[in-house]
Amino acid sequence: MNETYLTTEELSERIKYDPRTIREQLKDSVLLEGIHYVRPFGGRKLLFIWEAIQRDMMGASSNSLAIPMARGGLAHG
């Protein structure tokens, strides 16, 4: 499977969130290590897997991006 790896800055351009918001609020709450992002060589740098993020943020009934919520719902922006 071909995966597209993005830096925090590249991801912020695609989902229209500030890089700081991604690092401080979305990482480890909505975006999970091993599923949505990896740390190459165990370092500090994060590489986000675009296909996993896109798959999990797509609403089943809509074609727009949605953020998964803790109780299973989706927040459409």
N, C-alpha and C positions, 0 to 999 in steps of 0.2 A: 504494500500500500504506500502510495506517495503521500508524504505529509509535508505541509508547509510550516516551517518554523519562523516565528516572528519575535522580534525584540519587543520590549514594553512600549517603546516609542512607535514602532510600526503597528502594534495592536491598537494603540490609542487612536491612531489615524483611522483605522477601520471601524472601530466601534464608537468613536466620538466621545471618549472619556479621557480625562487628563491622566498622564502616566503616573502621577503621584496617587491618584484615586485607585488606579489598578493595583499598584504595589501595596497600598495601605488598607484598602477596604475590600476589594474584590478577591485578591489573592488569599487563598486558604479559607475563604468563606463561600464564594461562588465558584471561583476557579481553583481546582484542586491539583496538587502536585501529583504527577504520575498519570493524570487523566488529561488535564488542560495545559499543563506546563511541565518542563523538566529543568533540572539544573545540570548542565553539561559538566562532567568531571567533578561533580560535587561542589562547584564554586558558587559564587554569589550571583552570577549572571543568570537571568531567567530567559528561557526560550519557550514561547507559547505555541501550542499546536492548533493552528487555525481550523482545521477540519473538525476537531473535537469541540472547540468553542462554538463553531458555527452550528454543528449538529445539536448541541445541548441548549443553545440559545434560540433556536428556531421554534416558534410556536406551532403546535400541531394544526391549528385552524387558520394560521395566517402566514404570509410570506415575509413578514418583517421580523427583525431581531427582537427578542424578548429576553429579559433577565429572569432566570429561575429563582423562585422565592423558597424560603425555608420549609414551608408547609406544602410544597408541591405546585403552587400556582405560578403564573408568569406575570411579570410586570412589563407592559408594552410602553415603550417610550415614544 
